[in-house]
Amino acid sequence: MSPSSKKYVKFGSAITIIVIALSYLAYTGVKESQSYYVTIKELRSMGDSAYTKHLRVSGKVKPGTIKQSGTNAQFVLLENGLELPVSYKGSEPPPDTFKDDSLALAIGDLGKDGVFRANELQAKCASKYVAQENATSQSPQAPAAQPPAGQMPAKTY
């Protein structure tokens, strides 16, 4: 082999090793960030495989179960009569909409003790935007006066 062909072999080998290493890192990164969405019922029926997977579980926050300390919180999720204790330890405190009876999505792993350890928490507002009862009995306000067609509204300063 000539000296120049040896350089090409070394260079090709180095490129191949780099490509294989980057492919492996990409594959493991995708596998680690992958999470399965399951209901509490499905989680209970998964058996031992539930302990090895990164999961997303949603449910309604059971009233009176939220115990918050800084960025950590413990609470219980409810879904169709089933309960799941959750321990959230995150870098940020739970969202403002995280309250009793709110819908919450916990992302994390199930421990052997049956407690779901969440490292991410999302919550939806528990209240629905419904008109107040006394507001429907009042007469609606008249719409704002509109200028005649073709005229610009007067500017107020």
PyMOL commands that set and color helices and strands:
alter all, ss='L'
color gray80, all
select helices_A, chain A and resi 3-33+40-45+47-52+133-137
alter helices_A, ss='H'
color red, helices_A
select strands_A, chain A and resi 36-38+55-61+67-69+72-79+82-89+103-110+116-123
alter strands_A, ss='S'
color yellow, strands_A
deselect
rebuild
show_as cartoon
